[in-house]
Amino acid sequence: VAVAAETDAVAYDFSCAFPFSAVVGQDEAKLALLLNLVDPVIGGVLIQGERGTGKSTAVRALVRLLPEIACVSGDKYNSDPNDISTMSEECRERALKGEDLPVVMARTPFVELPLGATEDRVTGTIDIERALLEGGKAFEPGILARVNRGILYIDEVNLLDDQLVDVLLDSAAGGWNTVEREGVSVRHPARFVLVGTAHPDEGDLRPQLLDRFGLTISIRTANDAESRFQVLNRTSEWNSAPAKLEARFAAQDEALKGRILDARARLKDVQIARALKVKISNVCSRLNVDGLRGDIVTNRTARALAAFEGRTEVSEDDVLRVAVLCLQHRLRKNVVSDTVDNGTRVAQELFQEFGKGPPAAVPLQQAAEA
């Protein structure tokens, strides 16, 4: 299912991933992942839950839905041939000289970062001796080069080494990775959607990293007998006859992939009324959300949801469906009552502002018969 690359990262073969549409339940988590494919600027997803709830399965299944992207052929950083501002230095120089850059279509990168990865493996390394002997910068790209314009997945992200957290924060903030050694400096694009999964009882994330996730989801084990039966049935079928399960859900996965592509094309035309923007800011203000990232992410995510559902105008229900996911991890400690969780606090403010609370999670598609 997976192969270890030279960078100690894990690259997944999409044809061996569990079908995304076969994942039982987890509708909010799946929607959050899909909306980040519609608009990667949302900033990624953190999924928290107990072991055995299918967090990693859902994330890795996303590989099946990743669309192809246009890249400069032979470029190590998946440079976009249509955006000179985010190209690697080499590609930018060639473009500025008027060269027609060769283009190749490639699947959106999906890279899993193991907890034991070193900083050099993540950022890349400069071979000083080779640079002095042969000239040039002798740079060996790392994980951040491979994942540019893709998805970086970190399981048990709350256990990530602090030094790697700092590296990721730097790249996430500017979209570039800079490596310096003994006077030699290399800079390359490193824009990616950060997806993390975590067990809530194994430690908290640093606030700086938590704030970088656009959306957060808490999932629980399905308690109803029908859902548990479907999980058991599909897992057994995947282990014994994966091709059969894949074929059964292939049409649904293809339909989702098409919706993502359509939504990306529609996103630029989606409008959100000033009155809705004011309501979002009112909610964030009353919740004492630090900074403006919560306001911005809520607006972006609501627009992505409207685009995903085929509309060009954001509705109140769009905002209500995404606001808890966008804001619950950005609240200060509740000094009034520690018994009220952040999601409930957001929902209460939404009810006060909109006169109604978040709607129940809606299944992405009619589930196939188990």
Residue pairs with C-beta under 8 A, 6 or more apart in sequence:
1 12
1 13
1 16
1 17
2 10
2 11
2 12
2 13
2 16
2 112
3 10
3 11
3 13
4 10
5 11
5 146
7 117
7 121
7 142
7 143
7 146
8 114
8 116
8 117
8 118
8 121
8 143
9 111
9 112
9 113
9 114
9 117
9 121
9 143
9 146
9 147
10 111
10 112
10 114
11 110
11 111
11 112
12 60
12 63
12 110
12 112
14 63
14 64
14 66
14 107
14 110
16 242
17 60
17 61
17 63
17 64
18 57
18 60
18 61
18 238
19 61
19 64
19 245
19 246
19 248
19 249
19 250
19 252
19 253
20 30
20 58
20 61
20 62
20 64
20 65
20 249
20 253
20 256
21 249
21 252
21 253
21 256
21 364
21 365
21 368
22 61
22 234
22 238
22 245
22 248
22 249
22 368
23 30
23 54
23 57
23 58
23 61
24 54
24 222
24 227
24 230
24 231
24 234
24 367
25 222
25 227
26 53
26 54
26 58
26 219
27 361
27 362
27 363
27 364
28 217
28 219
28 325
28 361
29 45
29 47
29 55
29 58
29 217
29 219
30 58
30 364
31 305
31 361
31 364
32 45
32 47
32 215
32 217
32 325
33 45
33 58
33 59
33 62
33 195
34 65
34 256
34 259
34 260
34 308
34 364
35 42
35 215
35 301
35 304
35 305
35 308
35 322
36 42
36 43
36 44
36 45
36 193
36 195
36 214
36 215
37 62
37 65
37 66
37 67
37 193
37 260
37 264
38 260
38 263
38 264
38 267
38 304
38 307
38 308
39 264
39 267
39 300
39 301
39 303
39 304
39 307
40 191
40 193
41 300
42 193
42 214
42 215
42 297
42 300
42 301
42 304
43 172
43 193
43 194
43 212
43 213
43 214
43 215
43 297
44 193
44 194
44 195
44 196
44 212
44 213
44 214
44 215
45 195
45 196
45 213
45 214
45 215
45 216
45 217
46 157
46 195
46 196
46 197
46 198
46 205
46 210
46 213
46 215
46 216
46 217
46 329
47 55
47 58
47 59
47 195
47 196
47 197
47 198
47 216
47 217
47 219
48 55
48 197
48 198
48 199
48 200
48 216
48 217
48 218
48 219
49 55
49 197
49 199
49 200
49 218
49 219
49 220
50 199
50 200
50 220
50 221
51 199
52 221
53 219
53 220
53 221
54 219
54 231
55 197
55 219
56 155
56 197
59 153
59 195
59 197
60 112
60 153
62 110
62 151
62 195
63 110
64 253
64 257
65 253
65 256
65 257
65 260
66 107
66 108
66 110
66 150
66 151
67 107
67 108
67 257
67 260
67 261
67 264
68 105
68 106
68 107
68 108
69 78
69 80
69 105
69 106
69 107
69 108
69 149
70 80
70 81
70 82
70 103
70 104
70 105
71 78
71 79
71 80
71 81
71 103
71 104
71 105
71 106
71 149
72 79
72 80
72 81
72 87
72 88
72 91
72 101
72 102
72 103
72 104
73 101
73 102
73 103
73 104
74 102
75 88
75 90
75 91
76 88
76 141
76 145
76 188
77 88
77 91
77 141
77 145
77 148
77 188
77 189
78 106
78 109
78 146
78 148
78 149
78 150
79 86
79 87
79 88
79 91
79 148
79 189
80 86
80 87
80 149
81 87
81 91
81 101
81 103
84 92
84 95
84 96
86 175
86 189
86 191
87 95
87 189
88 188
88 189
89 187
89 188
91 101
94 101
95 101
108 149
108 150
108 151
109 146
109 147
109 148
109 149
109 150
109 151
109 192
110 150
110 151
110 153
111 143
111 146
111 147
111 150
111 151
111 152
111 153
112 153
112 154
112 155
113 122
113 143
113 152
113 153
113 154
113 164
115 154
115 155
115 156
115 159
115 160
115 161
117 143
117 164
119 163
119 164
119 167
120 142
121 142
121 143
122 142
122 143
122 144
122 164
122 167
122 168
123 142
123 144
123 167
123 177
123 179
124 139
124 140
124 141
124 142
124 144
124 145
124 177
124 179
124 186
124 188
125 139
125 140
125 142
125 179
125 181
126 137
126 138
126 139
126 140
126 179
126 180
126 181
126 184
126 186
127 138
127 139
127 140
128 138
128 181
128 182
128 184
130 138
131 137
131 138
131 184
137 184
137 186
139 179
139 186
141 188
142 177
143 152
144 167
144 171
144 177
144 188
144 190
144 192
145 177
145 188
145 190
147 190
147 192
148 188
148 189
148 190
148 191
148 192
149 189
149 191
149 192
150 192
150 193
151 192
151 193
151 195
152 168
152 192
152 193
152 194
152 195
153 195
153 196
153 197
154 160
154 194
154 195
154 196
154 197
155 196
155 197
156 197
156 198
156 199
156 202
157 196
157 197
157 198
157 205
157 209
158 196
158 198
158 199
158 202
158 203
158 204
158 205
159 202
159 203
160 168
160 209
162 206
165 206
165 208
165 209
167 177
168 194
168 209
168 212
169 208
169 209
169 212
170 177
170 178
171 177
171 190
171 192
172 192
172 194
172 212
175 189
175 190
175 191
176 187
176 188
176 189
176 190
177 187
177 188
177 189
177 190
178 185
178 186
178 187
179 185
179 186
179 187
180 186
194 212
194 213
196 205
196 213
198 205
200 218
204 210
210 216
210 329
211 290
211 291
211 293
211 329
211 330
213 329
214 297
214 300
214 301
214 326
215 297
215 301
215 322
215 325
215 326
216 325
216 328
216 329
217 325
218 343
222 228
222 231
229 370
230 367
230 370
233 370
234 245
234 370
237 244
237 245
238 245
248 368
249 368
252 365
252 368
255 365
256 364
256 365
259 308
260 308
262 310
263 304
263 307
263 308
263 310
264 307
266 307
266 310
266 312
267 303
267 304
267 307
269 312
270 303
270 306
270 307
270 311
270 312
270 313
270 314
271 312
271 313
271 314
272 299
272 302
272 303
272 313
272 314
273 313
273 314
276 302
276 314
276 316
276 319
277 299
279 316
279 319
279 353
279 354
280 295
280 298
280 299
280 302
280 319
280 323
281 295
282 353
283 323
283 327
283 346
283 349
283 350
283 353
284 294
284 295
284 298
284 327
286 349
286 352
286 353
287 327
287 331
287 345
287 346
287 349
288 331
288 332
289 295
289 327
289 330
289 331
290 330
290 332
291 330
293 330
294 326
294 327
294 330
297 326
298 319
298 322
298 323
298 326
298 327
301 322
301 325
301 326
302 314
302 318
302 319
302 322
303 314
303 318
305 314
305 318
305 321
305 322
306 312
306 313
306 314
306 315
306 318
316 354
317 359
319 354
320 350
320 354
320 356
320 357
320 358
320 359
321 358
321 359
321 362
323 346
323 350
323 358
324 343
324 346
324 347
324 350
324 358
327 342
327 346
328 341
328 342
328 343
328 345
328 346
329 342
331 342
331 345
331 346
334 340
334 342
334 345
347 357
347 358
348 357
350 356
350 357
350 358
351 357
